[in-house]
Amino acid sequence: MTDFVAAVLVHVADVEAGLSWYQRAFPSAERHRLDAFDFEYLKIGSTHLEIVPADEKVASGAAGTVVYWQVEDFDRALSHFNDLGAPLYRGPLAIQDGLWMCQVRDPWGNCIGLRGPRSGQETA
């Protein structure tokens, strides 16, 4: 067994546009290329964010599992995503230890979860 997420796949209609948008959404993301597979992905910390084509088996959009990203400043992160055209979808909600959470939607309708302390607030 393992105790970390290796990769998150995000299904979009346009992979290059998706890679570009997610690289702006996550400024610390590093773009990598696997020439043998003609495949590019983003690496955020130890997690691979793999932007892949939506198809008849897995469409883009809100359905099922949502990955929540830990952010240092909830309000700043929410504003950043809104500025990129990712509108608020659910929340914000206060959760445990003084944290807040919400979901925003990328341009393809996929949900992105954000969780962290509000501006100027320290966590318990």
DAGIGI-V828588 format. One record per residue. RES is the residue in one small letter. PHI is phi in radians with two decimals (NA if undefined). BURIAL is I if it has 24 or more other ideal C-beta (glycine too) atoms within 12 Angstrom, else O. Layout:
{{RES,PHI,BURIAL} {RES,PHI,BURIAL}}
This chain:
{{m,NA,O} {t,-2.33,O} {d,-2.24,O} {f,-2.57,O} {v,-1.47,O} {a,-1.44,O} {a,-2.66,O} {v,-2.14,I} {l,-1.71,I} {v,-2.11,I} {h,-1.63,I} {v,-2.41,I} {a,-1.37,O} {d,-2.28,O} {v,-1.09,I} {e,-1.08,O} {a,-1.10,O} {g,-1.14,I} {l,-1.04,I} {s,-1.11,O} {w,-1.14,I} {y,-1.19,I} {q,-1.21,I} {r,-1.26,O} {a,-1.16,I} {f,-2.07,I} {p,-1.01,O} {s,-1.43,O} {a,-1.15,I} {e,-1.85,O} {r,-1.51,I} {h,-2.19,O} {r,-2.22,O} {l,-1.90,O} {d,-0.99,O} {a,-1.07,O} {f,-1.99,O} {d,0.86,O} {f,-2.40,O} {e,-2.05,I} {y,-2.60,I} {l,-1.89,I} {k,-2.01,I} {i,-2.09,I} {g,1.08,O} {s,-1.74,O} {t,-1.74,O} {h,-1.55,I} {l,-1.80,I} {e,-1.82,I} {i,-1.62,I} {v,-2.24,I} {p,-1.19,O} {a,-1.23,O} {d,-2.59,O} {e,-1.21,O} {k,-1.52,O} {v,-2.36,O} {a,-1.54,O} {s,-1.45,I} {g,2.15,O} {a,-1.38,O} {a,-2.94,O} {g,1.42,O} {t,-1.17,O} {v,-2.19,I} {v,-1.50,I} {y,-1.81,I} {w,-1.70,I} {q,-1.29,O} {v,-2.11,I} {e,-1.30,O} {d,-2.39,O} {f,-0.98,I} {d,-1.10,O} {r,-1.16,O} {a,-1.13,I} {l,-1.08,I} {s,-1.09,O} {h,-1.03,O} {f,-1.17,I} {n,-1.04,O} {d,-1.09,O} {l,-1.50,O} {g,1.57,O} {a,-1.83,I} {p,-1.27,O} {l,-1.07,O} {y,-1.96,I} {r,-2.48,O} {g,1.58,O} {p,-1.27,I} {l,-2.26,O} {a,-1.32,O} {i,-2.21,O} {q,-1.11,O} {d,0.98,O} {g,1.31,O} {l,-1.57,I} {w,-2.17,I} {m,-2.48,I} {c,-2.80,I} {q,-2.19,I} {v,-2.08,I} {r,-2.07,I} {d,-1.29,I} {p,-1.07,I} {w,-1.78,I} {g,1.58,I} {n,-1.27,I} {c,-1.52,I} {i,-2.15,I} {g,-1.60,I} {l,-2.15,I} {r,-2.60,I} {g,2.98,I} {p,-1.35,I} {r,-1.29,I} {s,-0.92,O} {g,1.27,O} {q,-1.89,O} {e,-1.70,O} {t,-1.46,O} {a,-1.28,O}}
